Amino acid sequence: MQSWKNIQRWLLPAFTLPVYYWLAYQTDRTEFGTLLLAWSMVFLLFIYFYQQKEIYGEKLLFASGILFRLVFLFSLPALSNDFIRFVWDGRLIINGLNPFLHLPKDLINQPVGILIDPGWELFEGMGHLQPENYSCYPAFNQFLFGLASLIFPHSIIGNVVMLRLIIVLFDVATFFFIKKILTRLDMNKRLAFLYFLNPLSIIELTGNLHFEGVMIFFLAASLYCLIKTRYTLSAVLLAFSVSVKLIPLIFLPLFFRKLAWKRSLIYYLTVFIVTGLLFLPFIDQGLISNIFSSLDLYFRSFEFNASLYYIVREIGYAVKGWNIIATAGPALAALVFVSVVSLAIFRKNENNKALITSMLFAVAIYYFLSTTVMPWYVLTLLFLSVFTPYRFVLLWSFTLILSYKTYSNPVWQENLWLNIIEYVPVYLLMFWELYTRRTKTEMAPE
């Protein structure tokens, strides 16, 4: 019996590694059928091995998570071309140019374009949208891009390997902070693998080189310090998180009841001051206007993998006869703001578990109402869900693979039936979990 268990322990890497290798080196995002099959295989294997507690202990699961990430080390991201802009921005920085002030289309034919080696290869690899827009990646991202380009000034794959190693290191550090938070909340530390071993985390962070993983590390560290009442350090770490991705700003109103007036004011000021200091190397008159231009473009123009917004859009077509994104996008963003403020006012966020649950639903509301939901955006939700009893995000981390069907179409066009298949089970499970949690609370003895 013991020998059989020892054999079973090797089944996790033996079955899963080949699939991750194929995803790293053989996949093409236009081949949706094989991508869906591979994604389904690694996800089902992840669920199965996570549940086999007697056979797969924490050390083996952790080692497997590291191994699966390292499989991607020397591959170019197959499911996203965002990394091309990372390399481009890094090239600008090491050549003394501000990536927030220069459009790729304006630089490529100028003498400086020669310095961005290999300039034309990068320019053509960005696609049709990136060259028309200023960089949307905040300050700490830019520091990492510049570091990679400084070490590998003439190699795209060198940049990719460097950035990938950075992401893996941050991801491992996040895992340990998740375990620390789980310990403080008196929860099972094995829950950390719902994030660390999840294929979404491995493929979208290490594989596709998205820096949500760095943002989540700082968010995890900040949350841990907040729970330990080390408020100043928590605020500084949250500022670093914001300087990777702006989404953590949504949490600030939720901290008010836990911190009260005076501490809240100090906390908020610390976040904004440290964020400003991190942006200081890029400060210019055009910085703020260009950043807001990118944000305005995001809310008023981009559409991808949305849910409730598409219902609003169809109503707009029926009533107005045209796409109302220019007004619907900002209106839905305002609704998100009202929802977050309501969570801040009416939820008992003094309690750590209640606070994290509020953070989870604040981000969930934001993405449910967004015009654009890229697969890697859901990782913030996945991280927060680990500390709650809600598992609708775990289901979403699987169903969102359906959004990749768009890339297999010759013309960029989404299949809204697949959006329905992606989102309906997620909504049903979320409402069921909310209902059952409320029922249990109402039936609990006083």
C-alpha positions in Angstrom: 0.0 0.0 0.0 2.8 2.4 0.9 4.7 1.7 -2.3 1.5 2.4 -4.3 1.2 5.8 -2.6 4.8 6.5 -3.4 4.1 5.7 -7.1 1.0 8.0 -7.0 3.1 10.9 -5.7 4.9 11.0 -9.0 1.7 11.0 -11.0 1.1 14.8 -10.5 4.3 15.9 -12.3 4.2 13.0 -14.7 0.7 13.8 -16.0 0.8 17.5 -15.7 4.3 18.5 -16.9 3.8 17.4 -20.5 0.6 19.5 -20.8 2.3 22.6 -19.4 5.3 21.9 -21.8 2.8 21.9 -24.7 1.2 25.1 -23.5 4.6 26.7 -23.2 6.3 25.7 -26.5 3.7 24.2 -28.8 0.5 26.1 -28.3 -1.1 28.8 -30.5 -3.9 30.9 -29.2 -5.7 30.6 -32.5 -6.1 26.9 -32.0 -8.9 27.1 -29.5 -9.9 23.4 -29.5 -6.5 22.1 -28.4 -6.0 25.1 -26.0 -9.4 24.3 -24.4 -8.4 20.6 -24.1 -5.0 21.4 -22.5 -6.5 23.9 -20.1 -9.2 21.5 -19.0 -6.7 18.8 -18.4 -4.4 20.8 -16.2 -7.3 22.3 -14.3 -8.9 18.9 -13.6 -5.5 17.5 -12.5 -5.0 20.5 -10.2 -8.4 19.9 -8.5 -7.8 16.2 -8.2 -4.4 16.3 -6.8 -5.3 19.2 -4.4 -8.0 17.0 -2.9 -5.8 14.0 -2.3 -4.5 15.2 1.0 -3.1 11.9 2.2 -0.9 11.5 -0.9 0.0 15.0 -1.9 1.4 16.9 1.0 2.2 20.6 1.0 5.9 20.1 0.2 5.1 18.1 -2.9 2.4 20.5 -4.1 4.8 23.4 -3.5 7.6 21.8 -5.4 5.2 20.9 -8.2 4.1 24.5 -8.4 7.7 25.7 -8.8 8.4 23.0 -11.4 5.4 23.9 -13.5 6.4 27.5 -13.6 10.0 26.7 -14.6 8.7 24.7 -17.6 7.8 28.1 -19.2 11.2 29.7 -18.5 12.7 29.8 -22.0 9.4 30.2 -24.0 7.9 33.3 -25.5 4.4 34.0 -24.2 2.0 32.2 -26.5 -1.4 33.6 -25.4 -0.6 37.3 -25.1 1.7 39.8 -26.9 1.7 42.3 -24.0 5.3 41.4 -23.2 6.4 43.1 -26.4 5.3 46.5 -24.9 7.2 45.6 -21.7 10.4 45.1 -23.7 9.7 48.3 -25.7 9.2 50.4 -22.5 12.3 48.9 -21.0 14.3 49.9 -24.1 13.0 53.5 -23.8 14.0 53.7 -20.2 17.6 52.6 -20.7 17.8 55.1 -23.6 16.7 57.9 -21.3 13.1 58.3 -22.7 9.9 58.5 -20.7 7.5 55.7 -21.8 4.5 57.8 -20.6 5.4 60.6 -23.0 6.2 58.8 -26.3 4.0 56.9 -28.7 5.7 53.9 -30.4 4.3 55.1 -33.8 6.0 58.5 -33.3 9.4 57.0 -32.4 9.9 54.1 -34.8 10.8 56.3 -37.8 13.0 58.7 -35.8 16.7 58.2 -35.1 15.9 57.0 -31.6 14.0 54.1 -33.1 17.3 52.7 -34.1 18.4 52.5 -30.5 15.3 50.4 -29.6 16.9 47.2 -30.8 15.2 45.3 -32.4 12.9 48.2 -33.0 10.8 47.1 -36.0 10.4 43.6 -34.6 9.0 45.0 -31.4 6.9 47.6 -33.2 5.2 45.0 -35.5 4.8 42.6 -32.6 2.6 45.0 -30.6 -0.4 44.6 -32.9 -2.5 47.6 -34.0 -3.5 49.1 -30.7 -0.3 49.5 -28.6 1.6 51.7 -31.1 -1.3 54.2 -30.9 -1.3 54.5 -27.1 1.0 55.7 -24.4 2.2 53.1 -21.9 -0.4 52.2 -19.3 2.0 50.3 -17.0 2.7 52.2 -13.7 6.0 53.1 -12.2 7.3 49.9 -10.5 6.5 48.0 -13.6 8.6 50.4 -15.6 11.5 49.9 -13.2 11.4 46.1 -13.8 11.1 46.6 -17.5 14.2 48.8 -17.5 16.1 46.4 -15.3 15.5 43.5 -17.8 16.5 45.7 -20.7 19.6 46.9 -18.9 20.7 43.3 -18.4 19.6 42.1 -21.9 19.7 45.2 -24.1 19.6 43.4 -27.4 17.6 40.2 -26.7 13.9 39.8 -26.5 14.1 36.3 -25.1 16.7 37.5 -22.6 14.2 40.2 -21.4 11.4 37.6 -21.2 13.5 35.1 -19.2 14.6 37.9 -16.8 11.0 39.2 -16.3 9.7 35.7 -15.9 12.2 34.9 -13.1 11.1 38.1 -11.4 7.5 37.1 -11.6 8.3 33.5 -10.3 10.2 35.0 -7.3 7.3 37.3 -6.5 4.8 34.5 -6.9 6.7 32.3 -4.4 6.9 35.1 -1.9 3.1 35.6 -2.4 2.6 32.0 -1.5 4.3 32.4 1.8 2.4 35.5 2.6 -0.9 33.7 1.8 0.1 31.0 4.3 0.9 33.7 6.9 -2.5 35.3 6.4 -4.2 32.0 6.6 -2.4 31.3 9.9 -3.5 34.7 11.3 -7.1 34.0 10.3 -6.9 30.5 11.8 -7.6 28.8 8.4 -6.1 25.7 6.7 -2.8 26.6 5.1 -3.4 24.1 2.3 -5.9 26.7 0.9 -2.9 28.6 -0.4 -2.6 26.1 -3.2 -6.0 27.2 -4.6 -4.0 30.2 -5.8 -0.4 28.9 -6.2 -1.2 25.7 -8.0 -4.1 27.0 -10.0 -3.5 26.8 -13.8 -4.7 30.4 -14.2 -1.9 31.6 -11.9 0.8 29.5 -13.6 -0.2 30.2 -17.2 -1.2 33.8 -17.0 1.6 35.0 -14.7 4.6 32.9 -15.5 3.5 31.8 -18.9 2.0 34.9 -20.4 4.2 37.3 -18.3 1.5 39.4 -16.6 2.5 41.5 -13.7 -0.6 41.0 -11.7 1.5 38.6 -9.8 3.8 41.4 -8.6 0.9 43.5 -7.7 -0.7 40.7 -5.7 2.5 40.1 -3.8 2.5 43.7 -2.5 -1.2 43.4 -1.8 -0.7 40.2 0.2 2.2 41.8 2.2 0.1 44.9 2.8 -2.9 42.9 3.9 -0.7 40.8 6.3 0.7 44.0 7.8 -2.8 45.4 8.1 -4.0 42.4 10.0 -1.0 42.7 12.3 -1.9 46.4 12.9 1.4 47.6 11.3 -0.5 50.2 9.4 2.3 52.5 8.1 4.1 49.5 6.5 0.8 48.3 5.2 0.2 51.6 3.5 3.7 51.7 2.0 3.3 48.2 0.6 -0.1 49.0 -0.8 1.4 52.0 -2.6 3.9 49.6 -4.3 1.0 47.5 -5.3 -0.8 50.5 -6.8 2.5 51.3 -8.6 2.2 48.0 -10.4 -1.5 48.0 -11.2 -4.0 50.7 -10.1 -6.8 48.3 -9.1 -5.8 48.2 -5.3 -7.0 51.8 -5.0 -10.5 50.3 -5.0 -9.8 48.9 -1.5 -9.1 52.2 0.3 -12.7 53.1 1.3 -13.1 49.6 2.8 -10.3 50.2 5.3 -12.1 53.1 6.9 -14.1 51.3 9.5 -11.1 49.2 10.6 -8.8 52.2 10.8 -11.2 55.0 11.9 -10.8 58.6 11.1 -7.3 59.6 12.1 -5.6 56.3 11.1 -7.5 56.3 7.8 -6.3 59.8 6.9 -2.7 58.9 7.7 -3.0 55.6 5.8 -4.5 57.2 2.7 -1.9 60.1 2.7 0.9 57.5 3.0 -0.4 55.5 0.1 -0.7 58.6 -2.2 2.6 60.1 -1.1 4.6 56.9 -1.6 2.8 56.3 -4.9 3.8 59.8 -6.0 7.4 59.3 -5.0 7.5 56.1 -7.1 6.3 58.0 -10.1 8.7 60.9 -9.4 11.3 59.7 -12.0 8.6 60.0 -14.7 7.1 63.3 -13.6 6.3 65.6 -16.5 3.5 67.9 -17.5 2.2 65.4 -19.9 2.3 62.4 -17.5 -1.1 62.9 -15.8 -2.9 63.8 -19.0 -1.5 60.8 -20.9 -2.4 58.4 -18.0 -6.0 59.8 -17.9 -6.1 59.5 -21.6 -5.3 55.8 -21.4 -7.9 55.3 -18.6 -10.5 57.2 -20.6 -9.8 55.0 -23.6 -10.2 51.9 -21.4 -13.6 52.9 -20.1 -15.0 54.3 -23.3 -13.6 52.2 -26.1 -12.3 48.7 -25.1 -14.7 45.7 -25.1 -13.7 42.2 -24.3 -15.1 39.3 -22.3 -17.7 41.5 -20.4 -20.8 40.2 -18.8 -23.4 42.7 -17.5 -22.0 45.4 -19.8 -23.0 43.4 -22.8 -26.6 43.3 -21.6 -26.5 47.1 -21.2 -24.9 47.4 -24.7 -27.7 45.4 -26.2 -30.3 47.6 -24.5 -28.5 50.6 -25.9 -28.6 49.2 -29.4 -32.4 48.6 -29.1 -33.1 52.0 -27.7 -30.5 54.3 -29.3 -29.5 52.3 -32.3 -25.8 52.4 -31.7 -23.1 51.3 -29.2 -23.4 53.4 -26.1 -20.0 52.4 -24.5 -19.0 56.1 -24.4 -21.7 56.8 -21.8 -22.3 53.3 -20.4 -18.6 52.7 -19.5 -18.3 55.8 -17.2 -21.8 55.2 -15.8 -21.0 51.6 -14.9 -17.7 52.8 -13.3 -19.8 55.3 -11.2 -22.0 52.4 -10.2 -18.9 50.5 -9.0 -17.9 53.5 -6.9 -21.3 53.6 -5.3 -21.2 49.9 -4.6 -17.7 50.0 -3.0 -18.8 52.9 -0.8 -21.9 50.9 0.2 -19.6 48.0 1.2 -17.5 50.4 3.2 -20.4 51.8 5.1 -22.7 48.9 5.7 -20.3 46.0 6.1 -18.6 45.3 9.5 -15.1 45.6 8.1 -13.4 45.9 11.5 -13.3 42.1 11.3 -10.5 40.8 9.2 -12.5 38.1 7.5 -15.4 40.5 6.8 -12.9 43.0 5.4 -11.4 40.5 3.0 -14.8 39.4 1.9 -15.7 43.0 1.2 -12.5 43.4 -0.9 -13.4 40.3 -2.8 -16.9 41.5 -3.7 -15.6 45.1 -4.4 -13.4 43.7 -7.2 -16.0 41.2 -8.3 -18.6 44.0 -8.8 -15.9 46.0 -10.7 -15.2 43.2 -13.1 -18.9 42.1 -13.5 -19.7 45.7 -14.6 -16.5 46.3 -16.6 -16.4 46.6 -20.4 -13.1 44.6 -20.5 -12.2 41.5 -18.5 -8.9 39.9 -19.5 -8.4 36.5 -18.1 -5.5 37.5 -15.9 -7.6 40.2 -14.2 -9.4 37.5 -12.3 -6.2 36.6 -10.4 -6.8 39.3 -7.9 -10.2 37.8 -7.1 -8.6 34.3 -6.9 -6.1 35.5 -4.4 -8.8 37.2 -2.2 -11.1 34.2 -2.4 -8.6 32.0 -0.7 -9.4 33.7 2.6 -13.2 33.4 2.2 -15.7 30.5 1.9 -16.6 31.6 -1.6 -15.5 29.4 -4.5 -17.3 31.0 -7.5 -14.0 32.5 -8.5 -12.4 29.1 -8.6 -15.0 28.1 -11.1 -14.4 31.4 -13.1 -10.7 30.6 -13.2 -11.7 27.7 -15.4 -14.5 29.0 -17.5 -12.7 32.1 -18.6 -10.7 30.1 -21.0 -13.7 30.4 -23.3 -12.7 34.0 -23.8 -9.7 32.9 -25.9 -12.1 31.7 -28.6 -12.0 35.2 -29.9 -8.4 34.9 -30.9 -9.2 32.0 -33.2 -11.6 34.1 -35.3 -10.1 35.6 -38.5 -12.0 38.8 -37.7 -11.9 40.0 -34.0 -15.4 39.1 -33.0 -16.6 37.5 -29.7 -19.1 34.6 -29.5 -21.6 35.9 -27.0 -23.0 32.4 -26.5 -19.6 31.5 -25.0 -19.8 34.5 -22.8 -23.1 33.1 -21.5 -21.5 29.7 -20.9 -18.6 31.3 -19.1 -20.5 33.6 -16.8 -23.9 32.0 -16.0 -22.4 29.1 -14.0 -20.2 31.6 -12.1 -23.2 33.9 -11.3 -25.4 30.9 -10.2 -22.7 29.5 -7.9 -22.0 33.0 -6.4 -25.7 33.6 -5.7 -26.1 30.1 -4.3 -23.1 30.6 -2.0 -24.4 34.0 -0.9 -27.8 32.5 -0.2 -26.5 29.5 1.8 -24.2 31.7 3.8 -27.1 34.0 4.7 -29.3 31.1 5.5 -26.6 29.6 7.8 -26.2 33.0 9.5 -29.9 33.4 10.1 -30.3 29.9 11.5 -27.2 30.2 13.8 -28.1 30.2 17.5 -27.8 33.5 19.3 
